Amino acid sequence: YLDNPEVSFVAITNHVLDAAKTNRAISLFRPESSADDLEALAKGCLCSDPDNPPSQLKNDLILISKLCTSYLYLMEQKEFRQFFGLRDFIHFVNYLRRKRQNTLNAQVVLEA
């Protein structure tokens, strides 16, 4: 049956599935991201070579570091964690990448 499935389904959830669902699924559990993980992710989203960022991005790295720390602080709050997740952080950073001109400014961060 699994060699020729008639219906495919992908579910993404932050909630634990019951036994009937988990015996038919593959579960992927990731540990919580650290500040270093988030900074590496943000650098990777913002520039093509995170180990050697362009000079205009080097000025924004302090702000990005503070944004990562702020995200981790918010994820400690139960009401925030129930609604937001790592996907939202990635979309936030990608929005910053698309909208930034030469440097990040307060307007772009607020829009994101």
N, CA, C and O atoms as a GROMACS GRO file, in nm:
protein
  448
    1TYR      N    1   0.082  -0.119   0.000
    1TYR     CA    2   0.000   0.000   0.000
    1TYR      C    3   0.086   0.125   0.000
    1TYR      O    4   0.054   0.221  -0.070
    2LEU      N    5   0.194   0.126   0.078
    2LEU     CA    6   0.277   0.246   0.085
    2LEU      C    7   0.362   0.267  -0.041
    2LEU      O    8   0.412   0.378  -0.063
    3ASP      N    9   0.378   0.163  -0.124
    3ASP     CA   10   0.455   0.181  -0.246
    3ASP      C   11   0.379   0.265  -0.349
    3ASP      O   12   0.441   0.337  -0.426
    4ASN      N   13   0.249   0.256  -0.350
    4ASN     CA   14   0.166   0.332  -0.444
    4ASN      C   15   0.053   0.402  -0.369
    4ASN      O   16  -0.064   0.365  -0.384
    5PRO      N   17   0.085   0.503  -0.290
    5PRO     CA   18  -0.022   0.567  -0.213
    5PRO      C   19  -0.117   0.645  -0.304
    5PRO      O   20  -0.074   0.708  -0.400
    6GLU      N   21  -0.243   0.638  -0.272
    6GLU     CA   22  -0.343   0.710  -0.350
    6GLU      C   23  -0.363   0.852  -0.297
    6GLU      O   24  -0.398   0.942  -0.373
    7VAL      N   25  -0.342   0.870  -0.170
    7VAL     CA   26  -0.361   1.000  -0.109
    7VAL      C   27  -0.236   1.032  -0.028
    7VAL      O   28  -0.189   0.950   0.052
    8SER      N   29  -0.182   1.150  -0.050
    8SER     CA   30  -0.068   1.192   0.031
    8SER      C   31  -0.112   1.305   0.122
    8SER      O   32  -0.204   1.381   0.090
    9PHE      N   33  -0.048   1.314   0.235
    9PHE     CA   34  -0.087   1.413   0.334
    9PHE      C   35   0.035   1.452   0.415
    9PHE      O   36   0.111   1.367   0.460
   10VAL      N   37   0.052   1.581   0.434
   10VAL     CA   38   0.159   1.632   0.519
   10VAL      C   39   0.095   1.720   0.625
   10VAL      O   40   0.019   1.812   0.594
   11ALA      N   41   0.126   1.690   0.749
   11ALA     CA   42   0.073   1.770   0.860
   11ALA      C   43   0.190   1.829   0.937
   11ALA      O   44   0.286   1.759   0.970
   12ILE      N   45   0.180   1.956   0.965
   12ILE     CA   46   0.280   2.022   1.048
   12ILE      C   47   0.206   2.071   1.171
   12ILE      O   48   0.108   2.144   1.162
   13THR      N   49   0.256   2.031   1.286
   13THR     CA   50   0.188   2.068   1.409
   13THR      C   51   0.290   2.093   1.519
   13THR      O   52   0.399   2.036   1.518
   14ASN      N   53   0.254   2.177   1.612
   14ASN     CA   54   0.334   2.199   1.732
   14ASN      C   55   0.277   2.123   1.850
   14ASN      O   56   0.327   2.133   1.962
   15HIS      N   57   0.172   2.046   1.826
   15HIS     CA   58   0.104   1.973   1.932
   15HIS      C   59   0.136   1.824   1.923
   15HIS      O   60   0.167   1.773   1.816
   16VAL      N   61   0.129   1.756   2.036
   16VAL     CA   62   0.153   1.613   2.041
   16VAL      C   63   0.034   1.541   1.979
   16VAL      O   64  -0.081   1.573   2.009
   17LEU      N   65   0.062   1.445   1.892
   17LEU     CA   66  -0.044   1.368   1.828
   17LEU      C   67  -0.080   1.248   1.915
   17LEU      O   68   0.002   1.200   1.992
   18ASP      N   69  -0.205   1.201   1.902
   18ASP     CA   70  -0.246   1.084   1.980
   18ASP      C   71  -0.186   0.957   1.919
   18ASP      O   72  -0.128   0.961   1.810
   19ALA      N   73  -0.200   0.846   1.989
   19ALA     CA   74  -0.137   0.720   1.948
   19ALA      C   75  -0.184   0.672   1.811
   19ALA      O   76  -0.104   0.618   1.735
   20ALA      N   77  -0.310   0.691   1.779
   20ALA     CA   78  -0.362   0.646   1.650
   20ALA      C   79  -0.296   0.720   1.534
   20ALA      O   80  -0.277   0.663   1.427
   21LYS      N   81  -0.262   0.845   1.554
   21LYS     CA   82  -0.199   0.923   1.447
   21LYS      C   83  -0.049   0.897   1.441
   21LYS      O   84   0.009   0.893   1.333
   22THR      N   85   0.015   0.880   1.556
   22THR     CA   86   0.161   0.865   1.556
   22THR      C   87   0.206   0.730   1.502
   22THR      O   88   0.320   0.719   1.456
   23ASN      N   89   0.122   0.628   1.507
   23ASN     CA   90   0.167   0.500   1.454
   23ASN      C   91   0.163   0.497   1.301
   23ASN      O   92   0.211   0.402   1.239
   24ARG      N   93   0.108   0.601   1.240
   24ARG     CA   94   0.106   0.611   1.094
   24ARG      C   95   0.189   0.729   1.046
   24ARG      O   96   0.179   0.768   0.929
   25ALA      N   97   0.269   0.785   1.133
   25ALA     CA   98   0.340   0.907   1.097
   25ALA      C   99   0.486   0.901   1.140
   25ALA      O  100   0.526   0.817   1.221
   26ILE      N  101   0.561   0.988   1.085
   26ILE     CA  102   0.699   1.007   1.128
   26ILE      C  103   0.704   1.136   1.207
   26ILE      O  104   0.657   1.240   1.161
   27SER      N  105   0.759   1.129   1.325
   27SER     CA  106   0.768   1.248   1.409
   27SER      C  107   0.911   1.299   1.407
   27SER      O  108   1.006   1.222   1.421
   28LEU      N  109   0.924   1.427   1.391
   28LEU     CA  110   1.055   1.492   1.393
   28LEU      C  111   1.053   1.591   1.508
   28LEU      O  112   0.974   1.686   1.509
   29PHE      N  113   1.138   1.569   1.604
   29PHE     CA  114   1.147   1.658   1.718
   29PHE      C  115   1.280   1.731   1.712
   29PHE      O  116   1.385   1.670   1.694
   30ARG      N  117   1.273   1.862   1.725
   30ARG     CA  118   1.394   1.943   1.725
   30ARG      C  119   1.407   2.009   1.861
   30ARG      O  120   1.307   2.049   1.921
   31PRO      N  121   1.530   2.020   1.910
   31PRO     CA  122   1.547   2.090   2.038
   31PRO      C  123   1.522   2.240   2.018
   31PRO      O  124   1.524   2.290   1.906
   32GLU      N  125   1.499   2.308   2.127
   32GLU     CA  126   1.479   2.453   2.122
   32GLU      C  127   1.605   2.518   2.064
   32GLU      O  128   1.717   2.474   2.091
   33SER      N  129   1.586   2.621   1.987
   33SER     CA  130   1.699   2.692   1.926
   33SER      C  131   1.768   2.778   2.030
   33SER      O  132   1.704   2.837   2.117
   34SER      N  133   1.901   2.785   2.020
   34SER     CA  134   1.978   2.874   2.106
   34SER      C  135   1.996   3.008   2.035
   34SER      O  136   1.961   3.022   1.918
   35ALA      N  137   2.050   3.105   2.107
   35ALA     CA  138   2.076   3.236   2.046
   35ALA      C  139   2.174   3.222   1.932
   35ALA      O  140   2.160   3.290   1.829
   36ASP      N  141   2.274   3.136   1.947
   36ASP     CA  142   2.372   3.115   1.840
   36ASP      C  143   2.306   3.052   1.717
   36ASP      O  144   2.338   3.090   1.604
   37ASP      N  145   2.215   2.958   1.739
   37ASP     CA  146   2.143   2.896   1.627
   37ASP      C  147   2.061   3.000   1.551
   37ASP      O  148   2.061   3.004   1.428
   38LEU      N  149   1.991   3.085   1.626
   38LEU     CA  150   1.908   3.188   1.563
   38LEU      C  151   1.992   3.290   1.487
   38LEU      O  152   1.954   3.334   1.379
   39GLU      N  153   2.107   3.328   1.545
   39GLU     CA  154   2.194   3.423   1.476
   39GLU      C  155   2.249   3.362   1.347
   39GLU      O  156   2.256   3.430   1.245
   40ALA      N  157   2.288   3.236   1.352
   40ALA     CA  158   2.337   3.169   1.231
   40ALA      C  159   2.227   3.160   1.126
   40ALA      O  160   2.252   3.178   1.007
   41LEU      N  161   2.107   3.131   1.169
   41LEU     CA  162   1.993   3.125   1.078
   41LEU      C  163   1.966   3.262   1.016
   41LEU      O  164   1.944   3.272   0.895
   42ALA      N  165   1.966   3.367   1.098
   42ALA     CA  166   1.941   3.502   1.048
   42ALA      C  167   2.050   3.545   0.951
   42ALA      O  168   2.020   3.603   0.846
   43LYS      N  169   2.175   3.518   0.984
   43LYS     CA  170   2.285   3.553   0.891
   43LYS      C  171   2.270   3.478   0.760
   43LYS      O  172   2.292   3.535   0.653
   44GLY      N  173   2.233   3.351   0.767
   44GLY     CA  174   2.213   3.272   0.646
   44GLY      C  175   2.099   3.323   0.560
   44GLY      O  176   2.106   3.316   0.437
   45CYS      N  177   1.994   3.376   0.624
   45CYS     CA  178   1.882   3.431   0.548
   45CYS      C  179   1.916   3.567   0.488
   45CYS      O  180   1.868   3.600   0.380
   46LEU      N  181   1.997   3.645   0.558
   46LEU     CA  182   2.024   3.782   0.515
   46LEU      C  183   2.136   3.795   0.412
   46LEU      O  184   2.141   3.894   0.339
   47CYS      N  185   2.225   3.698   0.406
   47CYS     CA  186   2.335   3.710   0.308
   47CYS      C  187   2.372   3.572   0.255
   47CYS      O  188   2.345   3.470   0.319
   48SER      N  189   2.433   3.571   0.140
   48SER     CA  190   2.467   3.445   0.075
   48SER      C  191   2.588   3.377   0.139
   48SER      O  192   2.602   3.255   0.131
   49ASP      N  193   2.677   3.455   0.201
   49ASP     CA  194   2.795   3.398   0.266
   49ASP      C  195   2.797   3.443   0.412
   49ASP      O  196   2.856   3.546   0.444
   50PRO      N  197   2.733   3.367   0.502
   50PRO     CA  198   2.721   3.411   0.641
   50PRO      C  199   2.855   3.423   0.714
   50PRO      O  200   2.865   3.499   0.810
   51ASP      N  201   2.958   3.349   0.669
   51ASP     CA  202   3.088   3.357   0.735
   51ASP      C  203   3.161   3.486   0.698
   51ASP      O  204   3.249   3.530   0.771
   52ASN      N  205   3.125   3.546   0.586
   52ASN     CA  206   3.189   3.668   0.540
   52ASN      C  207   3.080   3.766   0.493
   52ASN      O  208   3.065   3.789   0.374
   53PRO      N  209   3.003   3.823   0.589
   53PRO     CA  210   2.891   3.909   0.549
   53PRO      C  211   2.941   4.038   0.485
   53PRO      O  212   3.051   4.083   0.514
   54PRO      N  213   2.861   4.098   0.397
   54PRO     CA  214   2.900   4.225   0.337
   54PRO      C  215   2.911   4.335   0.443
   54PRO      O  216   2.854   4.324   0.552
   55SER      N  217   2.984   4.439   0.410
   55SER     CA  218   3.012   4.545   0.509
   55SER      C  219   2.885   4.612   0.559
   55SER      O  220   2.877   4.643   0.678
   56GLN      N  221   2.785   4.634   0.473
   56GLN     CA  222   2.662   4.699   0.520
   56GLN      C  223   2.585   4.610   0.616
   56GLN      O  224   2.512   4.661   0.702
   57LEU      N  225   2.598   4.477   0.604
   57LEU     CA  226   2.529   4.388   0.696
   57LEU      C  227   2.602   4.381   0.830
   57LEU      O  228   2.540   4.357   0.933
   58LYS      N  229   2.732   4.401   0.830
   58LYS     CA  230   2.808   4.396   0.955
   58LYS      C  231   2.755   4.499   1.055
   58LYS      O  232   2.758   4.476   1.176
   59ASN      N  233   2.707   4.612   1.004
   59ASN     CA  234   2.651   4.714   1.092
   59ASN      C  235   2.520   4.668   1.155
   59ASN      O  236   2.483   4.713   1.263
   60ASP      N  237   2.449   4.578   1.087
   60ASP     CA  238   2.319   4.531   1.136
   60ASP      C  239   2.330   4.409   1.227
   60ASP      O  240   2.230   4.369   1.287
   61LEU      N  241   2.448   4.350   1.239
   61LEU     CA  242   2.461   4.226   1.316
   61LEU      C  243   2.430   4.246   1.465
   61LEU      O  244   2.380   4.155   1.530
   62ILE      N  245   2.459   4.363   1.517
   62ILE     CA  246   2.426   4.389   1.658
   62ILE      C  247   2.275   4.390   1.677
   62ILE      O  248   2.223   4.333   1.773
   63LEU      N  249   2.205   4.455   1.585
   63LEU     CA  250   2.059   4.457   1.591
   63LEU      C  251   2.002   4.317   1.575
   63LEU      O  252   1.909   4.279   1.646
   64ILE      N  253   2.057   4.239   1.484
   64ILE     CA  254   2.010   4.102   1.462
   64ILE      C  255   2.032   4.018   1.586
   64ILE      O  256   1.946   3.938   1.623
   65SER      N  257   2.145   4.036   1.652
   65SER     CA  258   2.172   3.963   1.775
   65SER      C  259   2.069   3.998   1.882
   65SER      O  260   2.022   3.909   1.954
   66LYS      N  261   2.033   4.125   1.892
   66LYS     CA  262   1.932   4.167   1.991
   66LYS      C  263   1.794   4.115   1.954
   66LYS      O  264   1.715   4.080   2.042
   67LEU      N  265   1.763   4.109   1.825
   67LEU     CA  266   1.635   4.052   1.782
   67LEU      C  267   1.627   3.904   1.817
   67LEU      O  268   1.521   3.855   1.858
   68CYS      N  269   1.737   3.832   1.802
   68CYS     CA  270   1.739   3.689   1.838
   68CYS      C  271   1.719   3.671   1.987
   68CYS      O  272   1.644   3.583   2.030
   69THR      N  273   1.784   3.753   2.067
   69THR     CA  274   1.768   3.746   2.212
   69THR      C  275   1.624   3.779   2.252
   69THR      O  276   1.568   3.715   2.340
   70SER      N  277   1.565   3.879   2.186
   70SER     CA  278   1.426   3.916   2.214
   70SER      C  279   1.330   3.803   2.179
   70SER      O  280   1.235   3.776   2.252
   71TYR      N  281   1.356   3.737   2.066
   71TYR     CA  282   1.271   3.624   2.026
   71TYR      C  283   1.278   3.513   2.130
   71TYR      O  284   1.175   3.456   2.168
   72LEU      N  285   1.399   3.481   2.177
   72LEU     CA  286   1.412   3.376   2.279
   72LEU      C  287   1.339   3.415   2.407
   72LEU      O  288   1.276   3.330   2.471
   73TYR      N  289   1.346   3.542   2.444
   73TYR     CA  290   1.273   3.587   2.563
   73TYR      C  291   1.123   3.570   2.544
   73TYR      O  292   1.053   3.522   2.634
   74LEU      N  293   1.073   3.608   2.427
   74LEU     CA  294   0.929   3.594   2.401
   74LEU      C  295   0.887   3.447   2.399
   74LEU      O  296   0.775   3.414   2.440
   75MET      N  297   0.973   3.359   2.350
   75MET     CA  298   0.938   3.217   2.346
   75MET      C  299   0.930   3.155   2.484
   75MET      O  300   0.874   3.046   2.500
   76GLU      N  301   0.984   3.222   2.584
   76GLU     CA  302   0.970   3.174   2.722
   76GLU      C  303   0.830   3.203   2.776
   76GLU      O  304   0.788   3.142   2.875
   77GLN      N  305   0.759   3.295   2.714
   77GLN     CA  306   0.624   3.331   2.757
   77GLN      C  307   0.525   3.231   2.698
   77GLN      O  308   0.521   3.212   2.576
   78LYS      N  309   0.445   3.168   2.783
   78LYS     CA  310   0.355   3.062   2.739
   78LYS      C  311   0.255   3.109   2.634
   78LYS      O  312   0.233   3.040   2.534
   79GLU      N  313   0.196   3.227   2.655
   79GLU     CA  314   0.096   3.274   2.560
   79GLU      C  315   0.156   3.307   2.423
   79GLU      O  316   0.087   3.296   2.322
   80PHE      N  317   0.280   3.346   2.420
   80PHE     CA  318   0.348   3.372   2.292
   80PHE      C  319   0.382   3.240   2.223
   80PHE      O  320   0.360   3.226   2.102
   81ARG      N  321   0.435   3.146   2.298
   81ARG     CA  322   0.479   3.017   2.243
   81ARG      C  323   0.362   2.935   2.188
   81ARG      O  324   0.381   2.855   2.097
   82GLN      N  325   0.242   2.955   2.244
   82GLN     CA  326   0.127   2.880   2.195
   82GLN      C  327   0.085   2.922   2.055
   82GLN      O  328   0.019   2.846   1.984
   83PHE      N  329   0.124   3.043   2.015
   83PHE     CA  330   0.079   3.093   1.885
   83PHE      C  331   0.193   3.108   1.784
   83PHE      O  332   0.173   3.082   1.666
   84PHE      N  333   0.310   3.148   1.830
   84PHE     CA  334   0.423   3.173   1.740
   84PHE      C  335   0.526   3.064   1.752
   84PHE      O  336   0.531   2.991   1.851
   85GLY      N  337   0.610   3.053   1.650
   85GLY     CA  338   0.716   2.953   1.651
   85GLY      C  339   0.832   2.995   1.563
   85GLY      O  340   0.841   3.110   1.520
   86LEU      N  341   0.921   2.901   1.537
   86LEU     CA  342   1.040   2.929   1.459
   86LEU      C  343   1.007   2.972   1.316
   86LEU      O  344   1.079   3.052   1.257
   87ARG      N  345   0.898   2.918   1.260
   87ARG     CA  346   0.854   2.960   1.125
   87ARG      C  347   0.835   3.110   1.119
   87ARG      O  348   0.874   3.175   1.023
   88ASP      N  349   0.774   3.165   1.224
   88ASP     CA  350   0.747   3.308   1.227
   88ASP      C  351   0.876   3.389   1.233
   88ASP      O  352   0.886   3.495   1.172
   89PHE      N  353   0.973   3.339   1.307
   89PHE     CA  354   1.103   3.408   1.313
   89PHE      C  355   1.169   3.406   1.176
   89PHE      O  356   1.225   3.506   1.132
   90ILE      N  357   1.163   3.293   1.108
   90ILE     CA  358   1.222   3.282   0.974
   90ILE      C  359   1.153   3.377   0.877
   90ILE      O  360   1.220   3.444   0.798
   91HIS      N  361   1.021   3.384   0.881
   91HIS     CA  362   0.948   3.477   0.794
   91HIS      C  363   0.983   3.622   0.828
   91HIS      O  364   0.995   3.705   0.738
   92PHE      N  365   1.000   3.651   0.956
   92PHE     CA  366   1.040   3.784   0.999
   92PHE      C  367   1.175   3.823   0.938
   92PHE      O  368   1.190   3.932   0.884
   93VAL      N  369   1.272   3.734   0.948
   93VAL     CA  370   1.406   3.762   0.895
   93VAL      C  371   1.403   3.772   0.743
   93VAL      O  372   1.469   3.858   0.685
   94ASN      N  373   1.326   3.686   0.678
   94ASN     CA  374   1.316   3.695   0.531
   94ASN      C  375   1.251   3.826   0.488
   94ASN      O  376   1.289   3.883   0.386
   95TYR      N  377   1.154   3.873   0.565
   95TYR     CA  378   1.093   4.003   0.534
   95TYR      C  379   1.197   4.114   0.547
   95TYR      O  380   1.204   4.204   0.463
   96LEU      N  381   1.278   4.106   0.653
   96LEU     CA  382   1.385   4.206   0.669
   96LEU      C  383   1.479   4.203   0.549
   96LEU      O  384   1.521   4.308   0.500
   97ARG      N  385   1.512   4.085   0.502
   97ARG     CA  386   1.602   4.073   0.387
   97ARG      C  387   1.540   4.138   0.263
   97ARG      O  388   1.609   4.210   0.190
   98ARG      N  389   1.414   4.113   0.239
   98ARG     CA  390   1.349   4.167   0.120
   98ARG      C  391   1.334   4.318   0.124
   98ARG      O  392   1.347   4.385   0.022
   99LYS      N  393   1.306   4.373   0.242
   99LYS     CA  394   1.270   4.514   0.253
   99LYS      C  395   1.387   4.607   0.289
   99LYS      O  396   1.375   4.728   0.275
  100ARG      N  397   1.498   4.552   0.335
  100ARG     CA  398   1.608   4.641   0.377
  100ARG      C  399   1.672   4.704   0.255
  100ARG      O  400   1.684   4.642   0.150
  101GLN      N  401   1.712   4.828   0.272
  101GLN     CA  402   1.784   4.898   0.165
  101GLN      C  403   1.933   4.876   0.189
  101GLN      O  404   1.983   4.766   0.164
  102ASN      N  405   2.004   4.975   0.237
  102ASN     CA  406   2.145   4.960   0.269
  102ASN      C  407   2.165   4.911   0.411
  102ASN      O  408   2.264   4.844   0.441
  103THR      N  409   2.072   4.943   0.497
  103THR     CA  410   2.083   4.903   0.637
  103THR      C  411   1.942   4.885   0.693
  103THR      O  412   1.844   4.935   0.636
  104LEU      N  413   1.933   4.814   0.803
  104LEU     CA  414   1.804   4.798   0.869
  104LEU      C  415   1.769   4.927   0.941
  104LEU      O  416   1.855   4.989   1.003
  105ASN      N  417   1.644   4.966   0.934
  105ASN     CA  418   1.600   5.083   1.011
  105ASN      C  419   1.476   5.044   1.091
  105ASN      O  420   1.418   4.937   1.073
  106ALA      N  421   1.436   5.134   1.178
  106ALA     CA  422   1.324   5.105   1.268
  106ALA      C  423   1.196   5.079   1.192
  106ALA      O  424   1.117   4.994   1.233
  107GLN      N  425   1.173   5.148   1.082
  107GLN     CA  426   1.049   5.132   1.005
  107GLN      C  427   1.038   4.992   0.948
  107GLN      O  428   0.931   4.930   0.953
  108VAL      N  429   1.148   4.940   0.894
  108VAL     CA  430   1.146   4.804   0.835
  108VAL      C  431   1.122   4.701   0.945
  108VAL      O  432   1.045   4.607   0.925
  109VAL      N  433   1.187   4.717   1.059
  109VAL     CA  434   1.169   4.622   1.170
  109VAL      C  435   1.025   4.625   1.219
  109VAL      O  436   0.967   4.520   1.247
  110LEU      N  437   0.966   4.743   1.231
  110LEU     CA  438   0.827   4.752   1.276
  110LEU      C  439   0.730   4.691   1.175
  110LEU      O  440   0.632   4.628   1.214
  111GLU      N  441   0.756   4.710   1.048
  111GLU     CA  442   0.670   4.650   0.945
  111GLU      C  443   0.679   4.498   0.948
  111GLU      O  444   0.579   4.429   0.926
  112ALA      N  445   0.798   4.446   0.976
  112ALA     CA  446   0.816   4.300   0.978
  112ALA      C  447   0.743   4.242   1.096
  112ALA      O  448   0.745   4.121   1.117
   0.00000   0.00000   0.00000
